[in-house]
Amino acid sequence: MKKQTRRSFVATAVTAGTISAASAFSQVTHEKKQLVHHVFFWLINKDSKEDLDALIGGLKSLKQIAQLRIAKIGVPASTEKRDVIDDSYSVSWLNIFDDAKAQQEYQVHPVHLKFVETCKHLWEKVVVYDSQDI
């Protein structure tokens, strides 16, 4: 009988702990409004491997900025061609920040400012899409 009671107690405690942790996690994720910052670059010299490598190298230097939670560098994927896909860009830079304040701190960070100054001669066009959790 004691084993049954002990087993029931442990099961109840584990269940209560799991529910409590899930509730706390839910509150934290709902209160935090992460910001997604997606930047697309079009190189002036689209066929230049050197310019592509220079831009990618510059973007890699940004990964040291503490405010970045996720930072991904990409090039157009070789997926099926469809009317809704724009693969005309050269490089994309996808970031996730904890919130809008962190993204603003990133914008004025010396490493980011140096990247812009060092690499801006490489691109002819930049488009940014920022979105925030709801």
Backbone bond lengths (Angstrom), bond angles and torsions (degrees), N, CA, C in turn:
res aa  C-N    CA-C-N  psi(-1)  N-CA   C-N-CA  omega(-1)  CA-C   N-CA-C  phi
1 M - - - 1.437 - - 1.530 112.18 -
2 K 1.348 117.03 -39.80 1.456 119.74 -179.73 1.530 111.15 -63.07
3 K 1.377 116.67 -40.79 1.461 119.55 178.84 1.521 111.48 -60.31
4 Q 1.322 116.15 -41.89 1.467 121.17 178.10 1.527 109.52 -60.36
5 T 1.316 118.46 -46.26 1.450 122.91 -179.04 1.522 110.43 -65.39
6 R 1.318 116.37 -43.62 1.464 120.62 178.95 1.526 109.86 -63.25
7 R 1.326 117.14 -43.53 1.460 122.47 179.10 1.531 110.19 -61.99
8 S 1.320 117.24 -43.71 1.466 121.50 178.51 1.509 110.93 -63.71
9 F 1.344 115.93 -40.78 1.464 120.09 179.86 1.531 110.36 -63.04
10 V 1.337 116.83 -46.82 1.461 121.12 -179.55 1.527 110.39 -62.06
11 A 1.314 117.30 -44.40 1.468 121.08 179.52 1.523 111.15 -61.15
12 T 1.336 115.83 -42.91 1.466 120.16 178.97 1.523 110.59 -65.36
13 A 1.321 117.57 -41.66 1.472 121.47 -179.58 1.521 111.03 -64.95
14 V 1.324 116.97 -42.82 1.469 120.81 178.95 1.522 110.39 -64.00
15 T 1.311 117.07 -44.03 1.467 121.17 178.88 1.519 110.75 -61.71
16 A 1.323 117.08 -45.69 1.470 121.20 179.71 1.525 110.45 -62.48
17 G 1.324 116.60 -41.93 1.464 120.30 179.13 1.511 112.34 -64.17
18 T 1.314 116.53 -40.96 1.462 121.42 179.03 1.524 111.00 -64.30
19 I 1.314 117.08 -44.49 1.471 121.40 178.71 1.520 110.29 -63.26
20 S 1.326 116.63 -42.70 1.468 121.08 179.85 1.521 110.71 -63.26
21 A 1.340 116.93 -45.07 1.467 120.69 179.71 1.521 110.82 -64.50
22 A 1.321 117.53 -42.39 1.468 121.32 179.55 1.521 110.85 -62.60
23 S 1.317 116.80 -39.66 1.454 121.49 178.95 1.522 110.82 -65.37
24 A 1.331 116.48 -43.46 1.465 120.63 179.46 1.520 110.26 -65.00
25 F 1.346 117.96 -42.59 1.455 121.83 178.59 1.516 110.80 -61.89
26 S 1.319 116.58 -42.28 1.456 121.83 179.63 1.521 110.77 -60.81
27 Q 1.328 117.22 -42.62 1.467 120.69 179.72 1.520 110.60 -64.37
28 V 1.343 117.77 -43.24 1.452 121.43 -179.11 1.519 110.61 -63.32
29 T 1.340 117.93 -45.74 1.456 119.63 -177.19 1.525 111.94 -70.71
30 H 1.311 118.79 -29.54 1.460 120.22 178.50 1.520 111.85 -77.22
31 E 1.322 117.76 -31.37 1.460 120.61 -179.78 1.516 111.11 -75.90
32 K 1.317 117.97 -30.53 1.452 122.64 -178.32 1.524 109.12 -86.90
33 K 1.298 117.31 119.99 1.460 122.44 179.82 1.528 108.27 -102.83
34 Q 1.328 115.84 85.66 1.451 119.57 -178.46 1.522 110.55 -61.96
35 L 1.327 114.26 152.75 1.452 121.02 -179.40 1.522 108.91 -118.26
36 V 1.329 115.86 129.49 1.460 122.09 176.12 1.524 107.49 -102.01
37 H 1.316 115.37 128.04 1.467 123.10 -177.71 1.527 106.36 -121.68
38 H 1.352 116.66 108.67 1.464 120.57 -177.41 1.518 108.73 -117.86
39 V 1.318 115.50 119.25 1.461 122.48 -175.24 1.524 109.31 -114.59
40 F 1.329 116.00 134.54 1.463 121.71 177.71 1.526 108.49 -117.47
41 F 1.336 115.93 131.88 1.462 122.64 -178.41 1.525 109.78 -115.53
42 W 1.327 115.90 136.90 1.455 122.85 172.19 1.525 106.59 -113.02
43 L 1.312 116.90 117.44 1.456 121.08 -179.80 1.523 111.37 -71.75
44 I 1.304 116.60 146.76 1.469 121.23 173.70 1.528 108.92 -65.13
45 N 1.336 115.13 -49.08 1.466 121.46 179.08 1.530 108.39 -99.40
46 K 1.308 115.59 82.89 1.472 122.01 -172.83 1.533 114.30 -57.18
47 D 1.324 116.95 -29.54 1.462 120.93 -176.50 1.524 113.07 -96.25
48 S 1.334 117.11 4.99 1.465 120.40 -177.28 1.521 111.41 -86.73
49 K 1.333 115.96 111.55 1.469 121.42 176.48 1.532 109.69 -64.67
50 E 1.325 117.18 -35.10 1.464 121.14 179.45 1.526 111.24 -64.30
51 D 1.334 117.20 -44.16 1.467 120.65 179.11 1.531 111.09 -66.23
52 L 1.334 116.03 -40.88 1.461 120.13 177.19 1.524 110.20 -60.58
53 D 1.327 116.98 -47.21 1.462 121.25 179.73 1.527 111.57 -63.28
54 A 1.331 117.03 -37.71 1.467 120.69 179.31 1.535 110.63 -65.52
55 L 1.328 116.74 -43.24 1.468 120.14 178.90 1.531 110.43 -65.20
56 I 1.305 117.16 -45.22 1.464 120.53 179.09 1.526 110.25 -62.74
57 G 1.315 117.58 -40.75 1.469 120.83 176.75 1.518 111.64 -62.06
58 G 1.324 116.54 -41.13 1.465 120.25 176.93 1.516 111.62 -63.07
59 L 1.328 116.60 -42.55 1.470 120.32 178.48 1.533 110.93 -64.63
60 K 1.318 117.12 -39.91 1.468 120.10 177.96 1.525 110.91 -59.76
61 S 1.332 117.10 -34.01 1.474 120.00 179.90 1.530 111.50 -64.30
62 L 1.333 116.75 -25.36 1.461 120.65 -179.35 1.530 112.70 -72.68
63 K 1.324 117.09 -19.46 1.466 120.41 -175.91 1.525 112.81 -63.42
64 Q 1.322 118.28 -15.24 1.463 121.24 178.45 1.529 113.16 -78.32
65 I 1.331 117.96 -8.92 1.459 121.29 -178.21 1.524 109.28 -72.52
66 A 1.306 116.25 122.78 1.470 122.95 -171.43 1.529 113.55 -61.78
67 Q 1.309 119.20 -28.73 1.462 121.74 -176.35 1.533 112.56 -69.86
68 L 1.310 118.29 -18.69 1.465 121.61 -179.76 1.521 110.23 -72.51
69 R 1.314 116.88 125.91 1.464 121.19 174.39 1.515 109.78 -92.79
70 I 1.331 116.05 -40.68 1.462 122.59 175.75 1.522 106.42 -136.87
71 A 1.326 115.97 137.37 1.461 121.29 177.12 1.521 108.06 -139.99
72 K 1.313 116.54 120.73 1.464 122.09 -178.05 1.523 109.61 -129.53
73 I 1.322 115.44 134.32 1.457 122.37 175.64 1.522 106.82 -108.14
74 G 1.323 116.87 133.81 1.457 119.18 -179.25 1.514 112.55 -142.42
75 V 1.308 114.48 164.04 1.466 123.09 172.82 1.525 106.46 -124.35
76 P 1.321 118.04 163.51 1.462 119.08 -178.70 1.528 112.02 -53.79
77 A 1.310 115.41 133.40 1.463 121.49 178.95 1.522 109.62 -78.85
78 S 1.297 115.42 152.83 1.469 119.80 178.11 1.529 109.38 -91.40
79 T 1.326 113.79 56.89 1.463 120.20 177.64 1.524 109.78 -88.73
80 E 1.306 114.95 172.93 1.463 121.37 179.54 1.537 110.15 -56.05
81 K 1.308 116.02 136.22 1.467 121.32 177.65 1.525 109.07 -76.04
82 R 1.331 115.40 123.36 1.466 121.41 177.52 1.518 107.72 -137.81
83 D 1.330 117.39 159.54 1.460 122.16 -178.62 1.524 113.32 -60.10
84 V 1.316 117.80 -27.19 1.469 120.85 -175.74 1.524 113.09 -87.07
85 I 1.317 117.61 -3.84 1.466 120.70 -177.74 1.516 110.25 -100.22
86 D 1.332 115.37 127.43 1.456 121.76 174.31 1.530 107.11 -107.67
87 D 1.306 116.34 105.81 1.460 120.41 178.58 1.529 111.05 -113.09
88 S 1.325 115.02 28.78 1.460 119.79 -177.49 1.533 113.01 -83.28
89 Y 1.312 117.81 -11.74 1.466 121.23 -179.44 1.527 110.22 -76.78
90 S 1.334 115.63 166.53 1.467 121.21 179.88 1.524 112.29 -97.10
91 V 1.344 116.11 -44.06 1.470 121.98 -176.06 1.521 108.89 -144.81
92 S 1.332 115.50 144.28 1.466 119.33 172.61 1.523 109.00 -119.02
93 W 1.328 114.89 152.40 1.466 123.35 -177.99 1.522 106.14 -132.69
94 L 1.339 116.27 108.03 1.458 122.39 -176.30 1.521 109.40 -108.39
95 N 1.335 116.64 125.50 1.466 122.09 179.71 1.513 110.74 -129.18
96 I 1.313 115.20 149.55 1.456 121.20 170.28 1.517 107.59 -125.24
97 F 1.323 114.59 131.49 1.466 122.86 179.07 1.517 108.88 -116.60
98 D 1.331 115.96 156.44 1.471 120.56 178.06 1.519 111.83 -60.59
99 D 1.333 116.49 -34.92 1.460 120.94 -177.25 1.527 109.06 -166.70
100 A 1.321 116.51 179.12 1.469 122.04 -178.29 1.526 111.35 -65.01
101 K 1.318 116.79 -33.24 1.474 120.62 179.18 1.527 110.27 -62.81
102 A 1.317 117.68 -43.87 1.462 121.74 178.79 1.526 110.85 -63.21
103 Q 1.331 116.67 -38.64 1.464 119.94 178.39 1.524 110.70 -65.89
104 Q 1.320 117.76 -38.76 1.465 120.98 177.98 1.531 110.76 -66.05
105 E 1.321 117.04 -39.46 1.471 120.68 176.83 1.529 110.47 -62.30
106 Y 1.310 116.51 -38.78 1.464 122.07 176.78 1.527 110.50 -61.65
107 Q 1.327 117.00 -42.70 1.466 121.26 -177.05 1.529 112.68 -58.20
108 V 1.321 117.13 -34.73 1.473 120.62 -176.90 1.530 112.18 -103.68
109 H 1.319 116.81 6.89 1.470 121.05 179.43 1.533 108.51 -65.41
110 P 1.340 117.91 137.83 1.471 120.46 -179.05 1.532 114.35 -55.33
111 V 1.323 118.52 -34.90 1.467 121.08 179.10 1.528 110.12 -67.30
112 H 1.345 117.38 -38.87 1.462 120.73 178.12 1.532 110.22 -68.07
113 L 1.317 116.56 -43.95 1.467 120.08 179.49 1.530 110.69 -62.16
114 K 1.334 116.94 -39.41 1.473 120.70 177.65 1.522 110.76 -65.29
115 F 1.339 117.25 -40.65 1.468 120.90 177.23 1.530 110.41 -57.71
116 V 1.324 116.79 -49.49 1.469 120.30 -178.81 1.519 110.13 -59.60
117 E 1.321 116.78 -46.91 1.468 120.87 -178.44 1.531 111.19 -63.10
118 T 1.312 116.94 -41.11 1.461 122.31 -175.92 1.526 112.94 -75.51
119 C 1.328 117.51 -33.41 1.470 120.60 -170.96 1.523 115.22 -109.58
120 K 1.324 119.34 -8.97 1.469 120.07 -173.35 1.524 113.59 -60.78
121 H 1.329 117.13 -23.63 1.466 119.88 178.81 1.532 112.25 -70.66
122 L 1.351 117.15 -11.88 1.460 121.37 -176.70 1.526 113.34 -84.10
123 W 1.344 117.21 -27.56 1.458 118.70 -172.66 1.524 112.48 -108.85
124 E 1.338 113.52 150.38 1.459 120.35 175.77 1.520 111.32 -101.01
125 K 1.332 116.05 -20.45 1.462 120.53 -176.37 1.525 108.80 -153.54
126 V 1.333 114.41 142.63 1.460 121.94 174.56 1.526 107.42 -136.05
127 V 1.334 116.02 132.93 1.464 121.24 175.33 1.523 107.36 -125.27
128 V 1.342 115.34 134.07 1.464 121.24 -178.23 1.519 109.13 -119.31
129 Y 1.328 115.48 133.89 1.454 122.26 172.53 1.536 106.95 -118.81
130 D 1.307 116.34 115.76 1.462 122.36 175.52 1.526 108.22 -109.19
131 S 1.314 116.59 133.19 1.464 120.18 174.56 1.519 108.37 -138.86
132 Q 1.321 114.30 152.06 1.454 121.20 -176.90 1.512 110.11 -126.63
133 D 1.344 115.45 143.91 1.465 120.47 176.67 1.523 111.37 -52.71
134 I 1.306 116.23 147.36 1.477 120.36 174.49 1.521 109.50 -110.13
